[in-house]
Amino acid sequence: MKLVALVLVPLLGGLLAWPLGRRRTEWARIAAVLALGVDLALALSLLGPAGPGGWLATFELPWIPSLGIGLRLGLDGLSLVLVLLTLLVGLLAVFASWSEIRERVGFFHFNLCWVLAGILGVFLALDLVLFYFLWELMLVPMVFLIALWGHERKTYAAIKFFLYTQASGLLMLLAILGLGLAHQRAAGSWSFAYGDLLGVSLEPTLALWLMLGFFAAFAVKLPVVVLHTWLPDAHSQAPTAGSMVLAALLLKTGAYGLLRFAIPLFPDASVRFAPVAMVLGAIGVIYGAVLAFAQTDLKRLVAYTSVSHLGFVLLGIYAWTSFSLTGTVLQMVAHGLSTGALFVLAGALYERTHTRDLERLRGLAPVVPRMGAAALFFALASLGLPGLGNFVAEFLVLVGAWEVRPIPTTIAALGLVAATLYSLRFFQRAFHGPAAEAELADLRPRELTVLGAMGVALLWLGLAPQPLFEVVAPALDVLLRTAGGTP
């Protein structure tokens, strides 16, 4: 029942925060913090040795037995790492938006808690119908976060995000139904259980089309180049907490979907598609870096860095080796922390200066030295400085992918140079030059706590990542055995 509680506690916390916010705004924030704090403690209590199949815990309850649909949840090392990331970033997002959100505070925290509950459910679901339901649960609260508390073009960004996500999600729903029908024809009974569908025999052409249905949904969320255009708009218009959740968590649901569902359910089709996916990943690394370098809007710059960094994730997933998958998981966590921190800084700057234009943010280092130091640290993390988690992750991805496809891997490696250019350009434009004339408040203790937690986590991942590797190794070994791969 702990797995059920992981999803229910944020739902209940959101339901509590909404009415409390009408009485006193601080109560809504406290309710969200307590709900996510309890959930984080609950998730940590599930740490332990993996059982059969690599699972740490499972739960199953019939839902619609005649169609083989059940409330099936499972937690392995891969899920656990992403659940902990979700709850940590969720807590930090509440603190980061403490003074930013002043209107409809209760409803804001309701939506924030519910989108986090949907994300947690996606990382736990082992029934494909339940997975789709939770996938859609993430959508509506996120649209509200952008549309109600965003910036100038918030309605446009929210509608664009909704259309991209909804259209690709419908393709995944069709693929889920097709896979369930294939199981019914082969076994004589309906089932949408992950374990049952892993072994379904499919005609190669059908398998490819069904796999592409899953890939479309996950590629939009990741996002993959060509399907990424919603991301800069959503990031630039979302409030700070919304940008943190988008960058650190929602994008990771796309990567998780590829790891858990798209490749294991369709291993042969995925092998045929892998060269295309790895080329798209390499293109994404370079394309995102070039576009990031060209931006003058700070939040759009950080958004395009996500396209670049998650190109490494796509490359590592479809290389499907032990090294590349380990690096992929680490990259998901490190990117969530470093990019989430950059959005906290962008929000703090906007709150003080009312602009995101890098041309107007020159010379801030002498005025806000603590913010300048934090910006330099996370810019270095983004470019992959040795000693921080991003470097270890990208190194492992490149080593693992080189064994499979040297040319796309070489192209992606050039992204490390491009990352240096856009990261240092951001810091030079915003914090160097003639000192700003305005007097601005430096980072407050609450903001320092948020950024400090992310910075310490990145240092730990860069200097001592072995505990994380040990947690995810059993789950990754099972995935490699299920779909085939290089140990």
Phi, psi and omega per residue, in radians:
M1 nan -0.245 3.097
K2 -1.065 -0.605 3.135
L3 -1.160 -0.691 3.077
V4 -1.117 -0.730 -3.126
A5 -1.110 -0.581 3.122
L6 -1.014 -0.597 3.125
V7 -1.528 -0.669 -3.054
L8 -1.259 -0.625 -3.065
V9 -1.059 -0.826 3.066
P10 -1.120 -0.599 3.087
L11 -1.066 -0.814 3.125
L12 -1.185 -0.652 3.092
G13 -1.065 -0.695 3.089
G14 -1.155 -0.732 3.111
L15 -1.116 -0.545 3.099
L16 -1.358 -0.660 -3.076
A17 -1.173 -0.602 -3.064
W18 -1.055 -0.977 3.136
P19 -1.219 -0.564 3.126
L20 -1.113 -0.598 -3.138
G21 -1.122 -0.413 3.101
R22 -1.282 -0.468 3.128
R23 -1.475 -0.854 -3.123
R24 -2.717 2.216 -3.001
T25 -1.085 -0.615 -3.118
E26 -1.110 -0.540 -3.128
W27 -1.128 -0.648 3.103
A28 -1.110 -0.749 3.134
R29 -1.139 -0.735 -3.136
I30 -1.137 -0.692 3.115
A31 -1.073 -0.735 3.118
A32 -1.141 -0.748 3.130
V33 -1.088 -0.777 -3.134
L34 -1.115 -0.763 -3.126
A35 -1.085 -0.804 -3.115
L36 -1.266 -0.571 3.076
G37 -1.141 -0.762 3.086
V38 -1.089 -0.727 -3.138
D39 -1.135 -0.672 3.111
L40 -1.109 -0.758 3.093
A41 -1.091 -0.676 3.121
L42 -1.116 -0.741 3.122
A43 -1.129 -0.730 3.127
L44 -1.103 -0.522 3.131
S45 -1.194 -0.256 -3.131
L46 -1.553 -0.063 3.052
L47 -1.081 2.372 3.138
G48 2.949 -3.108 3.127
P49 -1.195 2.512 -3.139
A50 -1.294 2.512 3.094
G51 -1.643 -2.789 3.118
P52 -1.000 2.369 -3.129
G53 1.313 0.122 3.133
G54 1.460 0.079 -3.062
W55 -1.463 2.423 3.028
L56 -1.545 -0.548 3.117
A57 -2.818 2.578 3.080
T58 -2.411 2.767 3.098
F59 -2.582 2.426 3.115
E60 -2.545 2.335 3.109
L61 -2.550 2.263 3.137
P62 -1.047 2.491 3.120
W63 -2.119 -1.092 3.035
I64 -2.239 1.441 -3.007
P65 -1.029 -0.591 -3.099
S66 -1.098 -0.432 3.108
L67 -1.878 0.108 3.119
G68 1.209 0.461 3.141
I69 -1.751 2.272 -3.115
G70 -2.439 2.858 3.019
L71 -1.490 1.505 -3.065
R72 -1.917 2.139 3.131
L73 -2.229 2.585 3.101
G74 -2.631 2.532 -3.138
L75 -2.224 2.077 2.974
D76 -2.084 -2.987 -3.075
G77 -1.078 -0.676 3.113
L78 -1.096 -0.848 3.128
S79 -1.087 -0.721 -3.072
L80 -1.077 -0.787 3.135
V81 -1.036 -0.743 -3.116
L82 -1.291 -0.562 3.048
V83 -1.126 -0.788 3.122
L84 -1.115 -0.695 3.085
L85 -1.076 -0.740 -3.135
T86 -1.048 -0.825 -3.083
L87 -1.246 -0.651 3.098
L88 -1.130 -0.865 -3.134
V89 -1.146 -0.647 3.097
G90 -1.051 -0.799 3.087
L91 -1.063 -0.805 -3.122
L92 -1.148 -0.561 3.111
A93 -1.144 -0.651 3.088
V94 -1.095 -0.800 -3.141
F95 -1.162 -0.677 -3.105
A96 -1.152 -0.492 -3.102
S97 -1.747 0.208 -3.032
W98 -0.978 -0.785 -3.126
S99 -1.758 -0.234 -3.098
E100 -1.303 -0.740 -3.071
I101 -1.573 2.036 -3.094
R102 -2.165 -0.157 -3.138
E103 -2.044 2.442 3.127
R104 0.827 0.876 -3.038
V105 -1.101 -0.722 3.137
G106 -1.090 -0.777 -3.136
F107 -1.181 -0.592 3.073
F108 -1.036 -0.853 -3.100
H109 -1.264 -0.478 2.990
F110 -1.040 -0.875 -3.132
N111 -1.149 -0.685 3.126
L112 -1.094 -0.805 3.136
C113 -1.132 -0.645 -3.107
W114 -1.279 -0.630 3.083
V115 -1.178 -0.622 3.076
L116 -1.161 -0.655 3.088
A117 -1.109 -0.718 3.093
G118 -1.094 -0.729 3.122
I119 -1.115 -0.777 3.097
L120 -1.030 -0.747 3.132
G121 -1.102 -0.681 3.094
V122 -1.054 -0.689 -3.130
F123 -1.299 -0.205 -3.088
L124 -1.951 -0.369 -2.971
A125 -1.173 2.325 3.066
L126 -2.126 0.280 2.972
D127 -2.126 2.262 -2.981
L128 -1.205 -0.525 3.070
V129 -1.224 -0.753 3.066
L130 -1.080 -0.714 3.113
F131 -1.033 -0.770 3.139
Y132 -1.139 -0.706 3.115
F133 -1.037 -0.791 -3.132
L134 -1.252 -0.565 3.063
W135 -1.036 -0.738 3.122
E136 -1.309 -0.508 3.113
L137 -1.067 -0.538 3.110
M138 -1.172 -0.486 -2.922
L139 -1.230 -0.963 -2.989
V140 -1.116 -0.832 3.106
P141 -1.045 -0.618 3.133
M142 -1.183 -0.666 3.073
V143 -1.057 -0.755 3.115
F144 -1.113 -0.714 3.139
L145 -1.034 -0.696 3.131
I146 -1.309 -0.826 -2.992
A147 -1.239 -0.550 -3.062
L148 -1.686 -0.550 -3.059
W149 -2.102 0.257 -3.135
G150 -1.448 -2.890 -3.060
H151 -1.794 -2.601 -2.904
E152 -0.960 -0.849 -3.044
R153 -1.876 0.724 -3.022
K154 -1.143 -0.658 -3.110
T155 -1.152 -0.772 3.107
Y156 -1.045 -0.813 -3.117
A157 -1.121 -0.705 -3.121
A158 -1.157 -0.760 3.132
I159 -1.133 -0.727 3.133
K160 -1.101 -0.780 3.083
F161 -1.043 -0.778 -3.131
F162 -1.070 -0.825 -3.080
L163 -1.123 -0.803 3.133
Y164 -1.057 -0.851 -3.066
T165 -1.199 -0.733 -3.106
Q166 -1.168 -0.777 -3.124
A167 -1.092 -0.793 3.137
S168 -1.202 -0.594 3.100
G169 -1.131 -0.616 3.100
L170 -1.153 -0.615 3.058
L171 -1.110 -0.701 3.090
M172 -1.133 -0.684 3.113
L173 -1.056 -0.749 3.096
L174 -1.069 -0.716 3.119
A175 -1.147 -0.671 3.100
I176 -1.097 -0.783 3.123
L177 -1.119 -0.692 3.099
G178 -1.110 -0.686 3.119
L179 -1.196 -0.705 3.080
G180 -1.101 -0.688 3.102
L181 -1.140 -0.682 3.098
A182 -1.096 -0.673 3.086
H183 -1.155 -0.700 -3.139
Q184 -1.090 -0.699 3.139
R185 -1.227 -0.604 -3.099
A186 -1.407 -0.704 -3.030
A187 -1.834 -0.220 -3.137
G188 1.462 0.101 3.125
S189 -2.570 2.671 3.119
W190 -1.399 2.483 3.004
S191 -2.793 2.423 3.030
F192 -2.084 0.323 3.095
A193 -1.250 2.374 -3.115
Y194 -0.971 -0.800 -3.122
G195 -1.097 -0.648 3.134
D196 -1.226 -0.653 -3.047
L197 -1.406 -0.257 3.126
L198 -1.066 -0.573 -3.045
G199 -1.742 0.188 -3.087
V200 -1.215 2.296 3.105
S201 -1.515 2.206 -3.090
L202 -2.208 2.547 3.022
E203 -1.134 2.414 -2.984
P204 -0.922 -0.731 -3.124
T205 -1.172 -0.741 3.105
L206 -1.093 -0.752 3.134
A207 -1.044 -0.704 3.140
L208 -1.126 -0.765 -3.137
W209 -1.166 -0.716 3.105
L210 -1.143 -0.709 3.098
M211 -1.074 -0.688 3.131
L212 -1.149 -0.534 3.053
G213 -1.094 -0.775 3.071
F214 -1.162 -0.769 -3.077
F215 -1.056 -0.675 -3.122
A216 -1.025 -0.813 -3.128
A217 -1.127 -0.767 -3.086
F218 -1.294 -0.580 -3.135
A219 -1.193 -0.625 3.081
V220 -1.131 -0.748 -3.115
K221 -1.252 -0.519 -2.980
L222 -1.032 -0.883 -0.142
P223 -1.745 2.688 3.081
V224 -1.596 2.549 3.113
V225 -0.925 2.470 -3.033
V226 1.628 -0.671 3.139
L227 -1.793 0.272 -2.983
H228 -1.715 -0.087 -2.873
T229 -1.173 -0.315 3.066
W230 -1.225 -0.442 -2.947
L231 -1.167 -0.877 -3.134
P232 -1.045 -0.671 3.126
D233 -1.154 -0.799 -3.124
A234 -1.103 -0.764 -3.132
H235 -1.138 -0.779 -3.045
S236 -1.225 -0.431 -3.101
Q237 -1.722 -0.335 -3.081
A238 -1.252 2.680 2.973
P239 -1.172 2.966 -3.061
T240 -0.978 -0.844 -3.140
A241 -1.073 -0.689 3.107
G242 -1.103 -0.740 3.105
S243 -1.127 -0.687 3.110
M244 -1.082 -0.801 -3.129
V245 -1.156 -0.735 3.104
L246 -1.026 -0.944 -3.030
A247 -1.226 -0.818 -3.004
A248 -1.422 -0.470 -2.947
L249 -2.176 -0.948 -3.060
L250 -1.076 -0.692 3.111
L251 -1.110 -0.530 -3.117
K252 -1.275 -0.383 3.073
T253 -1.139 -0.569 3.073
G254 -1.148 -0.793 3.108
A255 -1.108 -0.740 3.125
Y256 -1.077 -0.723 3.132
G257 -1.053 -0.697 3.087
L258 -1.129 -0.771 -3.118
L259 -1.146 -0.775 -3.002
R260 -1.497 -0.647 -2.967
F261 -2.025 -0.990 -2.950
A262 -1.036 -0.798 -3.091
I263 -1.441 -0.846 3.121
P264 -1.080 -0.611 -3.133
L265 -1.307 -0.471 -3.093
F266 -2.331 1.133 -3.022
P267 -1.110 -0.757 -3.098
D268 -1.196 -0.761 3.098
A269 -1.100 -0.635 3.140
S270 -1.171 -0.625 3.089
V271 -1.099 -0.730 3.121
R272 -1.164 -0.580 -3.076
F273 -1.526 -0.253 -3.025
A274 -0.964 -0.774 3.132
P275 -1.020 -0.697 3.112
V276 -1.130 -0.800 -3.106
A277 -1.111 -0.695 -3.131
M278 -1.203 -0.622 3.057
V279 -1.141 -0.746 3.080
L280 -1.050 -0.686 3.101
G281 -1.095 -0.786 3.134
A282 -1.127 -0.730 3.095
I283 -1.077 -0.735 3.139
G284 -1.050 -0.698 3.129
V285 -1.028 -0.856 -3.096
I286 -1.285 -0.807 -3.095
Y287 -1.051 -0.821 3.133
G288 -1.082 -0.681 -3.131
A289 -1.172 -0.754 -3.141
V290 -1.114 -0.781 3.136
L291 -1.151 -0.630 3.097
A292 -1.091 -0.732 -3.132
F293 -1.100 -0.508 -3.065
A294 -1.473 -0.150 -3.022
Q295 -1.415 2.562 2.966
T296 -1.903 -0.334 3.048
D297 -1.429 2.118 -3.031
L298 -1.026 -0.775 -3.094
K299 -1.225 -0.603 3.061
R300 -1.178 -0.630 3.077
L301 -1.039 -0.859 -3.133
V302 -1.129 -0.626 3.122
A303 -1.074 -0.764 -3.140
Y304 -1.211 -0.477 3.041
T305 -1.094 -0.533 3.101
S306 -1.142 -0.705 3.081
V307 -1.009 -0.727 -3.135
S308 -1.190 -0.893 -3.088
H309 -1.110 -0.656 -3.119
L310 -1.388 -0.175 2.905
G311 -1.083 -0.636 3.057
F312 -1.103 -0.653 3.126
V313 -1.097 -0.825 3.119
L314 -1.087 -0.734 3.106
L315 -1.046 -0.805 -3.106
G316 -1.191 -0.645 -3.130
I317 -1.118 -0.827 -3.046
Y318 -1.442 -0.196 2.911
A319 -1.189 -0.614 3.021
W320 0.936 0.835 3.002
T321 -2.017 2.886 -3.124
S322 -1.052 -0.794 3.130
F323 -1.089 -0.826 -3.046
S324 -1.176 -0.652 3.131
L325 -1.219 -0.684 3.079
T326 -1.087 -0.768 3.089
G327 -1.126 -0.615 3.122
T328 -1.088 -0.822 3.137
V329 -1.093 -0.769 3.119
L330 -1.112 -0.665 3.112
Q331 -1.134 -0.660 3.099
M332 -1.054 -0.742 -3.121
V333 -1.273 -0.841 -3.085
A334 -1.129 -0.717 3.108
H335 -1.110 -0.725 3.118
G336 -1.014 -0.707 -3.117
L337 -1.305 -0.836 -3.063
S338 -1.217 -0.764 -3.124
T339 -1.268 -0.649 3.050
G340 -1.020 -0.715 3.120
A341 -1.152 -0.685 3.108
L342 -1.108 -0.604 3.087
F343 -1.253 -0.568 3.026
V344 -1.074 -0.771 3.127
L345 -1.139 -0.720 3.114
A346 -1.083 -0.709 3.106
G347 -1.163 -0.692 3.118
A348 -1.131 -0.716 3.103
L349 -1.132 -0.740 -3.123
Y350 -1.151 -0.664 3.131
E351 -1.087 -0.582 -3.077
R352 -1.566 -0.635 -3.019
T353 -1.894 -0.264 -3.123
H354 1.071 0.527 3.048
T355 -2.616 2.642 3.026
R356 -2.004 0.107 -3.078
D357 -1.354 2.048 -3.109
L358 -1.089 -0.471 3.136
E359 -1.187 -0.379 -3.115
R360 -1.798 0.066 -3.074
L361 -1.928 0.393 -3.061
R362 -1.209 2.650 2.947
G363 1.210 0.552 -3.066
L364 -1.513 -0.280 -3.060
A365 -0.989 -0.805 3.124
P366 -1.210 -0.426 -3.068
V367 -1.443 -0.743 -3.130
V368 -2.236 1.310 -3.013
P369 -1.111 -0.647 3.136
R370 -1.146 -0.697 3.091
M371 -1.149 -0.665 3.097
G372 -1.093 -0.742 3.118
A373 -1.123 -0.727 3.114
A374 -1.136 -0.722 3.128
A375 -1.090 -0.725 3.122
L376 -1.111 -0.767 -3.127
F377 -1.034 -0.859 -3.061
F378 -1.343 -0.433 2.990
A379 -1.156 -0.716 3.085
L380 -1.155 -0.639 3.065
A381 -1.092 -0.736 -3.117
S382 -1.124 -0.616 3.138
L383 -1.419 -0.091 3.062
G384 1.540 0.789 3.116
L385 -1.167 2.282 3.072
P386 -0.983 2.428 -3.078
G387 1.794 -0.188 3.095
L388 -2.042 2.792 -2.973
G389 -1.069 -0.606 -3.106
N390 -1.063 -0.661 -3.135
F391 -1.120 -0.836 -3.127
V392 -1.058 -0.742 -3.105
A393 -1.099 -0.881 -3.094
E394 -1.186 -0.598 3.083
F395 -1.090 -0.804 -3.141
L396 -1.132 -0.694 3.099
V397 -1.062 -0.806 -3.113
L398 -1.153 -0.696 3.105
V399 -1.105 -0.806 -3.131
G400 -1.181 -0.684 -3.113
A401 -1.277 -0.515 -3.141
W402 -1.045 -0.592 3.133
E403 -1.094 -0.453 -2.999
V404 -1.808 -0.899 -3.071
R405 -2.394 1.615 -3.073
P406 -1.131 -0.639 -3.031
I407 -1.197 -0.921 3.068
P408 -1.034 -0.583 3.135
T409 -1.154 -0.712 3.100
T410 -1.104 -0.724 3.111
I411 -1.081 -0.785 -3.131
A412 -1.106 -0.596 -3.134
A413 -1.088 -0.497 3.094
L414 -1.133 -0.386 3.099
G415 -1.094 -0.416 3.095
L416 -1.142 -0.632 3.080
V417 -1.200 -0.783 3.141
A418 -1.086 -0.614 3.128
A419 -1.104 -0.633 3.088
T420 -1.079 -0.701 -3.099
L421 -1.151 -0.863 -3.076
Y422 -1.290 -0.553 3.138
S423 -1.173 -0.811 -3.129
L424 -1.263 -0.535 3.075
R425 -1.105 -0.754 3.105
F426 -1.015 -0.826 -3.089
F427 -1.195 -0.711 -3.123
Q428 -1.137 -0.757 -3.088
R429 -1.175 -0.761 -3.026
A430 -1.425 -0.580 -2.936
F431 -2.046 -0.199 3.123
H432 -1.866 3.114 -3.107
G433 1.674 -3.001 3.124
P434 -1.000 2.402 -3.085
A435 -1.059 2.406 3.119
A436 -1.132 2.479 -3.114
E437 -1.368 -0.528 -3.082
A438 -1.230 2.602 3.030
E439 -1.643 2.092 -3.085
L440 -2.091 2.591 3.080
A441 -1.308 2.355 3.084
D442 -1.347 -3.136 -3.109
L443 -1.002 2.333 3.098
R444 -1.416 2.863 3.139
P445 -0.962 -0.684 -3.142
R446 -1.131 -0.745 3.116
E447 -1.181 -0.668 3.086
L448 -1.095 -0.653 3.120
T449 -1.117 -0.781 3.128
V450 -1.069 -0.887 -3.110
L451 -1.193 -0.617 3.105
G452 -1.109 -0.714 3.117
A453 -1.086 -0.730 3.132
M454 -1.199 -0.691 3.125
G455 -1.131 -0.755 3.113
V456 -1.094 -0.725 3.126
A457 -1.092 -0.713 3.111
L458 -1.154 -0.674 3.071
L459 -1.108 -0.747 3.130
W460 -1.084 -0.774 3.139
L461 -1.146 -0.519 3.141
G462 -1.425 -0.584 -3.066
L463 -1.711 -0.503 -3.099
A464 -2.509 1.148 -3.097
P465 -1.384 -0.087 -3.015
Q466 -1.014 -0.699 3.096
P467 -1.007 -0.688 3.091
L468 -1.148 -0.729 3.122
F469 -1.038 -0.708 -3.113
E470 -1.184 -0.567 3.125
V471 -1.216 -0.756 -3.037
V472 -1.520 -0.285 -3.037
A473 -0.988 -0.831 3.136
P474 -1.036 -0.705 3.139
A475 -1.152 -0.738 -3.140
L476 -1.190 -0.614 3.070
D477 -1.082 -0.721 3.109
V478 -1.121 -0.754 3.119
L479 -1.089 -0.722 3.128
L480 -1.121 -0.696 3.110
R481 -1.206 -0.623 -3.096
T482 -1.178 -0.799 -3.040
A483 -1.858 -0.020 -3.088
G484 1.405 2.554 -3.129
G485 2.985 -3.123 -3.122
T486 -1.683 2.018 -3.111
P487 -1.222 nan nan
